[in-house]
Amino acid sequence: MNYKPFNTGYLPKKDGHKVYFFQYGNPKGEVVVTLHGGPGSKSKPKYVKAYDLDKYQVVTFDQRGCGESKPSGEIKQNTTQHLIEDIERLRLKLGVDKWYVAGGSWGATLALAYSLSYPKMVKGLLLSSIFLARARDAKWAFTESDGIERLFPDLGETQQAFLEKYGVKKDNAARILLKKINTSKPKVVKDIVAGISNWEGNLMNAQEDLIFIDPEDVSEDDISSTKIFLHYEANDYFLKPNQLVNGLDKIKNIPTIIVHGRYDVLCPVEQTWEVQKRLSNVETIILPTSNHKLTAEGEIAKRLAFKYFLSRQ
């Protein structure tokens, strides 16, 4: 299977941003657009491996400020609504009538948000590790001592020492640390980025030992990614309270498949459960041994589930 793109390019510059996209697989095949996580991550070739590239065309793109999109790390004119409009601009540029929309974690958040804005353009949804970006979801993972920290007390103490070092509290850390990244010297910036990465990065897989990166190992890409991440967290992901859940009735008949790890502690499976209860045409698969980062067996199960789902449409 050839996992190299047959075409890449930029969307026309808008709001000071140039968004980079990739096309893989069969140029004449039905189109799946898959949205990367984060916020602040980037498209990766592994995202297309869940699909039969002899049959389907798979489109990915780097969200504003991410990956190959320019300018790197730019947070101005960078909101969820801007990303939704970028997805639609990409559909129009590629001449796609309707497409399947896929995403995991923040990618699933964005897939739902796009579908609520453009339901008639979506043939089906392929989602995994759903993050609904509600206040309770963010508090559980990032700002509440009575949340995920109860599972990681050792990591929690390390994180608390990091926050105290910079004179911030959990509920205002994203906003203040973003400002510090934008105004501090490189050594301080790298220390802040390492501290943030050492928290979220260790929540991806609850079955591995804690791993900590050193400030000197932080790259410019890591800094850009963290800026985007903090920008969205500080602004409640640019969504109204419960916006996604409250809007699901608009897309309840769109064919949907959801895959979620039972032991996903970063984005608990309860979020998938809330979504699937409100949809009429949905299949939900809970993977019994996977975390937020799917195990090898979980990835295989996801590929098979997506393949079966698409074959039935």
C-alpha positions in Angstrom: 0.0 0.0 0.0 1.4 3.4 -1.0 1.0 5.9 1.9 2.6 8.8 0.1 0.3 11.6 -1.0 -0.5 12.0 -4.7 -1.0 15.7 -4.2 -0.2 18.4 -1.7 -0.8 22.2 -1.7 -2.0 25.2 0.1 -5.5 26.7 0.3 -5.6 30.3 -0.8 -4.3 32.6 1.9 -7.0 33.8 4.2 -6.9 35.8 7.5 -3.1 35.7 7.2 -3.1 31.9 7.2 -2.0 29.4 4.5 -3.5 26.0 5.2 -1.5 23.0 3.9 -3.4 19.9 2.7 -2.6 16.3 1.5 -4.4 13.9 -0.8 -3.8 10.2 -0.6 -5.1 7.0 -2.3 -7.4 6.8 -5.3 -7.9 10.2 -6.9 -11.3 9.0 -8.2 -12.4 7.3 -5.1 -15.0 8.4 -2.5 -13.4 11.0 -0.3 -12.7 10.8 3.5 -11.4 13.9 5.1 -9.6 13.0 8.4 -9.0 15.7 11.0 -6.0 15.6 13.3 -6.0 16.0 17.1 -4.6 18.6 19.4 -5.4 21.4 19.2 -1.9 22.0 17.9 -0.9 18.7 16.5 -0.5 18.0 12.7 -1.5 15.6 10.0 0.5 12.3 9.9 0.6 9.6 7.3 -0.5 7.0 9.9 -3.9 8.7 9.9 -4.6 7.3 6.4 -3.8 3.7 7.3 -7.3 3.0 8.5 -8.5 3.1 4.9 -8.3 1.1 1.7 -6.3 3.6 -0.4 -7.0 1.5 -3.5 -10.7 2.4 -3.1 -10.8 5.7 -1.2 -9.3 9.1 -1.5 -8.2 10.3 2.0 -7.6 14.0 2.5 -5.8 15.5 5.5 -4.7 19.0 6.4 -2.7 20.8 9.0 -5.0 23.2 11.0 -4.1 26.9 11.3 -0.7 27.4 12.9 0.1 23.6 12.8 2.5 21.4 10.8 3.2 22.8 7.4 0.5 25.5 7.6 1.9 29.0 7.8 2.6 31.0 9.9 3.6 28.3 12.4 2.1 28.8 15.8 0.0 31.7 14.8 -3.0 32.2 17.1 -4.5 35.3 15.6 -7.6 34.6 13.5 -7.4 31.0 14.8 -10.7 29.7 16.3 -12.9 26.6 15.9 -15.1 28.5 13.5 -12.1 29.4 11.3 -11.2 25.8 11.2 -14.7 24.8 10.2 -14.6 27.2 7.4 -11.2 26.0 6.3 -12.6 22.4 6.0 -15.4 23.7 3.8 -13.0 25.8 1.7 -11.0 22.6 1.2 -14.0 20.6 0.1 -14.9 23.3 -2.5 -11.3 23.6 -3.7 -11.0 19.8 -4.3 -14.4 19.7 -6.0 -15.9 17.2 -3.6 -19.7 17.1 -3.5 -20.1 15.3 -0.2 -17.5 13.4 1.9 -17.0 11.3 4.9 -15.6 13.1 7.9 -13.3 11.4 10.4 -11.3 12.4 13.4 -10.1 11.3 16.9 -9.9 13.3 20.1 -9.9 17.0 19.2 -10.3 15.8 15.6 -13.6 14.3 16.6 -14.6 17.6 18.3 -13.9 19.4 15.0 -15.6 16.7 12.9 -18.8 17.1 15.0 -18.6 20.9 14.9 -18.1 20.9 11.1 -21.0 18.5 10.7 -23.3 20.7 12.7 -22.4 23.7 10.4 -22.5 21.7 7.1 -24.7 18.6 7.7 -25.7 18.3 4.1 -22.0 17.9 3.0 -21.4 14.9 5.3 -22.0 11.4 4.1 -20.9 9.8 7.3 -18.9 10.3 10.5 -16.0 8.0 11.5 -15.0 9.1 15.1 -12.7 7.9 17.8 -11.8 8.9 21.4 -14.3 11.7 21.4 -13.6 14.9 23.2 -16.7 17.1 23.6 -14.8 20.1 24.9 -17.4 20.8 27.6 -16.4 22.6 30.8 -16.6 19.3 32.7 -14.3 17.6 30.2 -11.6 20.3 30.4 -11.9 20.4 34.2 -11.4 16.6 34.5 -8.3 16.6 32.4 -6.6 20.0 33.0 -7.9 22.2 35.7 -9.5 20.3 38.6 -7.6 18.6 41.4 -10.6 16.2 41.9 -10.4 15.0 38.3 -7.8 12.9 36.5 -5.2 13.8 39.0 -6.7 11.2 41.4 -5.4 8.6 39.0 -2.0 10.3 38.7 -1.1 11.7 42.2 2.6 11.4 41.5 2.3 13.2 38.2 -0.1 15.7 39.8 2.5 16.7 42.4 5.1 17.2 39.7 2.6 19.4 37.8 1.7 21.4 40.9 5.4 22.2 41.5 5.7 23.3 37.9 2.6 25.6 38.2 3.8 27.1 41.5 7.2 27.8 39.9 5.4 30.2 37.4 2.9 31.5 40.0 -0.2 30.2 38.3 -3.1 28.1 39.3 -4.8 25.4 37.3 -7.8 27.4 36.4 -5.8 30.3 34.9 -2.7 28.4 33.8 -3.5 28.2 30.1 -4.0 31.9 29.7 -1.0 33.0 31.8 1.4 30.4 30.5 0.5 31.3 26.9 1.3 35.0 27.6 4.7 33.9 29.2 5.5 31.8 26.1 4.9 34.9 23.9 7.0 37.2 26.1 9.8 35.2 27.8 13.3 34.3 26.9 13.9 31.0 25.0 15.2 29.1 28.1 12.0 29.9 30.0 9.8 29.1 27.0 11.3 25.7 26.6 10.9 25.0 30.3 7.2 25.9 30.1 6.6 23.8 27.0 8.3 20.8 28.7 6.1 21.2 31.8 2.9 21.3 29.8 3.9 18.4 27.6 4.9 16.3 30.6 1.3 16.6 31.9 -0.8 15.8 28.9 1.7 13.4 27.2 1.6 11.1 30.2 -2.2 10.9 30.1 -2.4 9.3 26.7 -1.5 5.8 27.8 -2.4 4.8 31.4 -0.5 1.5 31.0 3.0 2.9 30.6 5.5 4.4 33.0 5.6 8.2 33.3 8.0 9.8 30.8 9.4 13.3 31.2 11.0 15.4 28.5 13.8 17.9 29.3 13.5 21.6 28.3 16.6 21.2 26.1 14.8 18.6 24.0 11.9 21.0 23.2 11.8 22.0 19.5 10.4 25.0 17.7 7.5 22.7 16.5 6.8 21.8 20.1 6.6 25.5 21.0 4.2 26.2 18.1 2.1 23.2 19.0 1.9 24.3 22.7 0.9 27.8 21.8 -2.1 26.6 19.8 -3.0 24.1 22.5 -3.0 26.8 25.2 -4.8 29.3 23.0 -7.8 26.9 22.5 -7.8 25.7 26.1 -7.8 29.3 27.4 -10.8 30.2 25.2 -12.9 27.2 26.0 -12.2 25.8 22.6 -14.3 28.6 21.1 -17.5 26.7 21.7 -20.5 27.7 23.7 -21.4 25.6 26.8 -22.5 22.1 25.7 -22.7 23.4 22.1 -21.9 20.0 20.5 -24.2 17.9 22.6 -27.0 20.3 22.3 -26.8 20.4 18.5 -26.6 16.6 17.9 -30.3 16.4 16.9 -29.3 18.2 13.6 -27.1 15.3 12.6 -28.8 12.4 14.3 -29.5 10.7 11.0 -26.0 10.9 9.5 -24.5 7.4 9.5 -21.8 7.3 12.3 -19.3 4.9 13.7 -17.5 5.6 17.0 -14.5 3.7 18.4 -13.3 4.5 22.0 -10.9 2.9 24.4 -12.5 1.7 27.7 -9.5 2.9 29.7 -9.2 6.3 28.0 -8.6 8.4 31.1 -7.8 11.6 29.2 -11.2 11.6 27.3 -13.4 9.2 29.3 -15.7 7.0 27.3 -18.7 8.7 28.9 -18.3 11.4 26.2 -18.9 8.8 23.4 -21.8 7.5 25.4 -23.4 10.9 25.5 -23.0 11.3 21.7 -24.3 7.8 20.7 -27.4 8.2 22.9 -28.5 11.2 20.8 -27.9 9.7 17.3 -30.3 7.5 15.4 -27.9 5.8 12.9 -24.8 5.0 15.0 -22.6 2.0 15.8 -20.4 2.3 18.9 -17.4 0.0 19.6 -15.7 0.2 23.0 -12.3 -1.3 22.9 -11.7 -3.3 26.2 -8.0 -2.7 26.6 -7.3 0.6 24.9 -6.5 4.0 26.4 -6.6 7.4 24.7 -3.7 6.1 22.6 -5.1 2.9 21.1 -3.2 -0.3 21.6 -1.9 -2.1 18.5 -4.9 -4.4 18.8 -7.1 -1.4 19.2 -5.8 0.2 16.0 -6.5 -3.0 14.1 -10.0 -3.1 15.5 -10.5 0.5 14.5 -9.3 -0.2 10.9 -11.7 -3.2 10.6 -14.6 -1.2 12.1 -14.1 1.7 9.7 -13.7 -0.7 6.7 -16.9 -2.5 7.6 -18.7 0.8 8.1 -17.7 2.2 4.8 -18.6 -1.0 3.0 -22.1 -0.7 4.1 -22.7 2.9 3.0 
